[in-house]
């Protein structure tokens, strides 16, 4: 992500009320709740990539996870830190760009996830991003990624791209693209297209659950 994209996202968090930001949901999606409460993952050291205002990080922490959460908008991280103060949990929030060099961590993570981040990362930056995620995980670490499917019809698009009303740019992926992207670094356990209710409407998403090679 370039500096212009970072400034645009920071402007969104600075100038748009949280209840008007489409991806900001206080309650996690049912599919994420099902994943966390299933036997797919146990409480562990977890990394939330593209955490926004920190709602899902707070949820994971409430389920016993040791959560570090990253977003490249400093304003989003400020909001997340304010958010967690009102909750009976602890999270670590860090402003960092997921396609550049991450800050040094004292330990690696057992689980990483991005819920709605990947469709904000354009194709030319995705390999770097996936390699970064791979490097941050312990051997056998698990990774969950959920992003917009190219089959979704809910946006005005120019090919596989969409510019939203609040100024963000989205890229809509196929399952085959994601297989090619993830396969060098991860064993894909599940990859499918599914409907997920959003804040304002339901959309089609690609759901990918993987284990580090």
N, C-alpha and C positions, 0 to 999 in steps of 0.2 A: 504494500500500500504506500502511495506516495504522500508527500506533505500536503498536497491539495486535498486528497481524500481524508487525511487525518483532520485537517482544519474543518472540512465539511461536516464530519461526524461530530466533532467537538461543538460546532455551531448548532447542530441539531439538539444535543444535550443541554446547551446553554440557553437556547431560545425557544424550545418546544416543550410545553408541559409534558410530564411523563405520561399522563393519561392519554395524550395524543400521539405518542410514539408507538407505531404498530407493534413492534416486537417487545415492548416493555409490558410484561404481565406479572402481576404480583404473585398469582398462583401458578405453579408449574403445570405444563400440559399433562393430561392423563397418561400419555404414552411415556413421558419421562418418569412420572410417579410409578408406573407399572414396572419400568426398567429397574429403578432403584430398589423397589420393594420385592423384586423377584430374586432368583438365585443367580442372576447374571453377575452381580457385583456385591461385595460386602464392604462395610465401612473401611476406608483406607485413606491413604494420602492422595488427594484428588486435585486436578487442575481444571478450572473453568476458563475456557478460552472465549474471549469476547463476552465478558460478563455483564456489560452494561451497568445498570443500577444495582446489580448484585442479588436480584431476587432468587434466582435458582441456586446461587452459591449459599445463600442463607438457608434455603430448603435442604441442601445436601448436608450442611453443618448440623441442622436440626436432626438429621438421620444418623449422626455419629461420624461423618466424614471430616477429615482434617483438610480444609479447603484453602487453596490458594487460587485467586481469581485475577485474571488479566483483562484489560481493555486498553486500546491505544488512544482513547479519549480521556485526557486528564479530568475533564468535567464529569464524565461517567464514573470514574474512580472516586471522585469527591462525593458524588451522590451515593455511591455504594457504601462508602465509609460512614456516611450519615445514616443510611438505611440500617446498617447492622447494629448501630448504637441502640436502636429501639428494640432489638431482638435479644433473646437470651442465649446467643451463640457467639462464636468468634470465627472470623475469617481474615485472611490476609489479602489485601487488595493492592495491585501493582499496575501502574501505567506503563505499558510496553507494547511494541508492535510485533505481532505474531509472525511476520515474514522477515523480520530482521533478527539480530542476535538478542536472545532473551537475557535477562539479568541472571547472574550466577545464583543457583540454588544450592543449599547445603546437602539436599538429597533429591533423588529423582522421584517420580510419581508412579503410583500403581494404576491410576485411572485418569484419563483426560477426556474431556468432551467439549464439543461446540454445538450449541443448539441454535441454529439460524445464523451462524457466523460465516460458514463456507460460501453461501451465496453472495456475500459481500466481498469475497476475495476473487479477483478476476483470474482467468486461466493462466496468464503469464506468471502469476505469483504463487500458484497452488503447490507446485512441486517443492519449493522452498519451505512453504508452510508445513506440508506433511512431513518433510525431513526434520523440521524443528520439533514437531510433536513426537516423532519417533525417538529423537535424541533425548527428550525429556522423560521418557518412560523407562521404568525398570524392565529387565527381561520378563517377557510374558505379560507386560502391562496391557491394559485394555483401553480401547478408544471408541467413543461413540460420536458420530457426526450426523447431523440432520440438516438438510438444505432443500431449497425449492427444486422441484422436478420440472423438467422441460415440458411435461404433460399438463402442468397447471395452466389454466386459462383465465386466472383472476387478475391479470395485469395487462396493461397496454405495453406491447413489446416491440422492439426493433430486433428481429431475429431472436437471439437467446438473451438479450439484454433488456433491462427496463430501468428507466429513471423514475423514481417515485416522486410523489407530490411533496415530500419533505426534503428531497434533494439527494437521497442515497441512490447508488447504482447497484442493481442486482444482476446476477448471472444465473441462468436456469440450466441445470445439469441433467444429463441422461445417466441411467445406471451404468451403461458401458463406459462412459467417460470416467465415472468414479471408480470402476473396477481397474481401469488403466492407471488412474492416479494413485490408488491405495496399494495395489498389488506389490510393488517393489519393497514396501516397508511393512506391510501388515498381511496377516492371514484373515480373510474376510469370513466372518461367522454368519452374518445376516446382511443382506442388501435387498431392499424391496421398496416399492413406491406405496405410500399410504396417505389417507386423508387425515389431517390434523386440524382441529378447530383453532383458529387464530383469535386474536383479540377482537377483530371486527368481522371476520368471515373465515370459512374453511378453505384450506388450500391442499394441494398435492405436494408431498415432500418425499425426498429420498432419505431412507433410514439405513444407516450403515453401522454395524457393530463389528469390531475387529480386535485382533490380538497382535501385539508386536512380534515380528519375526526375529 
